Amino acid sequence: MLRVGEIGEAPAARCCSESGDERKNIQEKSGINIAALVGNEQVSEGTDNGDLSSYVSAFIEKEVGNDLKSLKKLDKLIEQMTGSKMQLEEQVLTISSEIPKRIQSALKNAEESKQLLNQFLEQQTHLSSCINNHLLSAQPWMDDLGAMINQIEETERHLAYLKWISQIEELSDFEEILAQLHWPFIATPQSQTVGLSRPTSAPEMYSTLEILFCQLLKLQTSDELLTEPKQLPEKYSLPASPSVILPIQIMLSPLQKRFRYHFRGNRQTNVLSKPEWYLAQILMWIGNHTQFLDEKIQPILDKVCSAVNARLEFSRGLMMLVLEKLASDIPCLLYDDNLFCHLVDEVLLFERELHSVHGYPGTFASCMHILSEETCFQRWLTVERKFALQKMDSMLSSEAAWVSQYEDITDVDEMKVPDCAETFMTLLLVITDRYKNLPIASRKLQFLELQKDLVDDFRIRLTQVMKEETRASLGFRYCAILNAVNYISTVLADWADNVFFLQLQQAALEVFAENNTLSKLQLGQLASMESSVFDDMINLLERLKHDMLTRQVDHVFREVKDTAKLYKKERWLSLPSQSEQAVMSLSSSACPLLLILRDRLLQLEQQLCFSLFKIFWQMLVEKLDVYIYQEIILANHFNEGGAAQLQFDMTRNLFPLFSHYCKRPENYFKHVKEACIVLNLNIGSALLLKDVLQSASEQLTATAALNEVGIYKLAQQDVEILLNLRTNWPNTGK
């Protein structure tokens, strides 16, 4: 019999054994379902433990345990797990069928996104290129805009600064002090004494003036801020200069307002034909305020060690008014010759007084800078040439053209200058005075060329008149023309040594060197002062002078030859000796020759200037010397009486005709003088000289022998010929 414990234990063990097998079968059949059933969290935890089987066992243990009654739950549990399995399988199938579609859809979306991205990239590239091109094209605008913005910012700063200055000026009692001193002095030159008077409060006023002046002097104003006076365009090439100091600007303000009121717009005082009105006004204002500026303002500047000259600073400020006025007026009258010429004349007079009377420096801006502007300057040159040519026409057509103004004053009339020549050179001198203060060397050189052109034109005119007088080459007008040519040449030669023209020569040298318009030799001559700026003109005038003198000499020489025909045929072989005559007298056949010589010399001495007449008689003597020697002496034979008569005619009559013009006229008749010596040697000396010349083996011996008797010009052969012309040889066979 089984014991209760055994019976109870066996079923329990069997049940346990069965339950273990069943549990194993359940695990084998539905282990996956159980795993799925327990949920993701638990699976995850089991998976993390790495033992899915143990996890399933634990799950069954939990659900069934050791209670046999719990086995009843197995069917229900299996059913649940089977349902779960089927549900999971359906989900797996569903997921397996949907995933490819989703992948395909994702790939399609990715492809579309790629295409869209490529389109975006292309658009980005195109847009980037357009932007770069736009930036490049817009860069100049941006630069200009940036510059304008900078200017605007700078202007804003300036405006702010000006506002401060304006406020400072409003707070100052500087203008009030000037008003108490009756500034400006615009009435008469004596009005400035009002400002120098000493009322009761004068010391206090001048002390206040000094304090305020010094305070204003410390304020700096930018040149860009100065709108009064206006800055002139660069074409006028004004010299760089600082702005007028602020206190002087304030002092100038009422005068500037007054000037613009009277000489702008439709005022009766603003007349183009009357530039002298505003020019005289400026000079008067400078003169009226000079004493006050020198005595009251200059000491203040000196006290603060300022280099500013009050009077010149004041003049410089007023001068800008003139420059503005000229710059605006000149274009309106540029092509009216009379108005323009009048303006230039008045401006030059104004400049002369401004510099000479008021000491205005040549380095400051002046009216000459306005006249040097290209358009104005070329017009000035044209008008200057036009009026100069008109004056030349009138001076040459004048009845007194060839008469000297000083013909009745011997001491003054040495050059015997005809009126036309003196007037012409005065014209050139005036032109020089008009342009010599031009600030630019190239402008001066252009005026110099104008002067040279005028000289050449005048030379041509003189040549034309001279050709009309050629048949009367000894006449008054011909001589006057010759005097004119000589005078012009002489004056130009003097001018060539003038400092002003030497400076122009240096400037021309620099221009020629830059342009390679002259040879190295010509450049060297200019640089060494061997030549001058007038050399070309002087050479042409000298050539004309020489041609005219030659024509006069030839004319007189022809007359001399015509009157010397009888003298040539004189009976030189049969004239009585000196011992046979009580008194030697002039050969009658020589009288016409000497008379014509005397008359022509006197005539030309009166009509030609001293230097020309000297050249004339020396040229004539040279021809006479050769003519008498060759045509009279060498063409004849002489006995003792004939040789003595020839010597008497020459040394006592011909030579003395020229003694008034030189101390030893015989030295100009070397051929005739020495021929007379040879012909009048006594017989012994003549024989000895002849023997020496014939027997001399060396030239030195012959020369010494000739020199011993006073022969220096004639050659040995000439002396031998002259000796053979003597007929008074003794009967010695020689």
C-alpha positions, 0 to 999 in steps of 0.5 A: 500500500502506498503511503499517503506521502508517496501517493501524493508525491508521485502524482505531483512528480508526474505532474511536474514531469508532465508539466515540464514536458508540456512546457518544453513542447509549448516552448518548442511550438510557440516560443516565438509567439511567446517572445512576441507576446511578451512585448518589445520591452521585455524582449529587449530586456531578454535580448540584452541578457542574451538568453531568449530561451531562458526568458521564455522559460521564465515567462511560462514559469510566471504564467503557469508556475507550479500550480497544476490548475494553471495548466488550464490556462494553456489553451487560452494562452496558446490561443492568444499566442497563436492570434498574436503570431498571426497578427505579427505575420500579417504585420510582417507581410504588410510591412514586406509589401509596403517597404519596396513601395516606400523605398521606390517613393523615397528614391523618386523623391531623392531623384526629384530633389537632386534635379531640383538641386541642380536647377538651383545650382544653375540658377545660383551660378547665373545669378552670381555671374549677373551680380558680379557683372552688375557690381563691376558696372556699378563700381564707378557709380559706387566710387562716385557715390562714395566720393560724393558721400565723402564730400557731403560728409566733409561739407557737413563738417564744414557747415558745422564749422562755419556755424561755429565761426558764425556764432563766434563772429556774432559774439565778437564786437570786431566789426563794431570796433571797425565801425567806431573807427569809421572803417572803411575809408571810402571817401577821400585820401584824407578820410583815413585820418579819421581812423587815426584820430585820437578821441577820448576812448581811442586807447581803449578802442585800439586795445580792444581792436588788438585783442579781437584781431589776435583772437580772429587771427588764431581761427583757421579757415579752410581754403575750400570754405572760402566762397568770397571771393570765388576761386577762379578756374585753373585755366588762369594758372594763378600762383598758389597762395594761402587764403587772406587771414580772417581779420583782414577778410572781415575788414575787406567785407564791406568793400567787397559788397560795395564793389559788387554792388557798383560793378555787377548787374545793371548798375550804371557804373558797370560799363564794359567800355569803362574798365578804368572805373573799377580799376581806379576804385581799387587803387583808391581804396588801397591808397586810402587804407595804406596808412591805417594798415601800416600804423595800426594793423601791421604792429599787431601782426609784428607783435604776434610774430606773423610774417603777413604784411597787412597792406599787401594782404589787404591789396591781395584781397582787393585784387581778387575782386579785379581778377573776378571782374576781368574773368567775367568781362573779357569773354563779353568784349573779346571780339571787339577790337577797340574795347578789348584793346582799351581794356588791355591798355587800362589793365597795364596802366593799373598793373604799373601803378599797383607795382610801382606805387603800392609795391604789389609783388610780382609773385602774387596773383595779378591781372597778367594771369588773366591776360595769359589765359590761352584764348585771351592771350591769343586775342591779345597777340592778334590785336597787338599785331593788327594795331602795330601794322596799322601804326606802321602804315601810318608812320610810313605814309606820314609827311614827316616819315623821313625827317628827323625830329631832332635835325635842328639839335646837333648833339641829339641828332647824331644818329639822324634817325628819321621819324618813322624809324624812331616811332617804330622802335618806340612801338617795339619798346612799348610792346616790350613794356606791355608784355615784360611782366607776363608771369609765363616765359612761353608767353613772353617768347610769343610776344618776342616772336611778334616783335621779330615779325614786326621788325622783319615786316618793317625791313621789307617795307623799307626795302620796298621804299628803297627800291623806289629810290634806287636811282637817287641813291644819294638822295635825302630819302635814300639816306634816311632809309639807310639811317633807319636801317642802321638805327634799328640794327643798332638798337636791337644789338643794344637790346640783345645785351639787356637783362630782360632779353638775356633772360628770354634768350635763356628761356628760348634756349630751354624751349629749343633744347626740348624741341630739338629745333636748333643744331648743337652749334646754334644751341652752344652759341645761344648758351655762350651768349655768342648770339642773341635772340635778335641775331637773325633780324640784325643780320638781315638789317646789316646785309641791307645796310651793306647793300645800300652803302655799296650802292652809294659808294658805287654811285660816287665812284662812278662819278669820280671815274667819269671826272678822272678821265682827263687826269688819267691822260695827264702828260706825266712824262713831260711835266716840268720839275719842281725846281722849274716851278715857282710854286707847286699847284694842283693839276687842273685836270684833277680839279673836277675829280676833287670837287666831286669828291668834296661835294659828295663827302659833304652831302653824305656827311650831312645826310648819313649818321656818323657811323654810316658815313665813316663806313661810306668814306672808308669803302670809297677810299679803298676803291679810290686807292686801288683805282688811282694806283691801277688806272692812273699810276700803273697806266702811265710813265713819270718823269721827275716833274710828273712824279712830283706833281702826282705826289703833290696832287695826292698828299696836298689835295686828295688826302686832306679831303679826308683829314676831317674824318681821320688823323692820318688819311694817307694810311687809307691810301697805302697803294697810292702813298707808297707808289708816290714814295717809289716814284719820287725817290732820288736817283741814288736811292732808286738805283740802290733799291733797284739793285737790291731787289734784283740781286736779293736772294732772300725775301727777308733782304728785299722786305728789309730794303722796302721797309727802309724806304717806307714801303710796307703794303706793296710787294717786291714785284709791284715796286720793281714795276713802279721803278720801271715806270720812272723815266728819269734814270741816268744814262747808265744803261739801266 
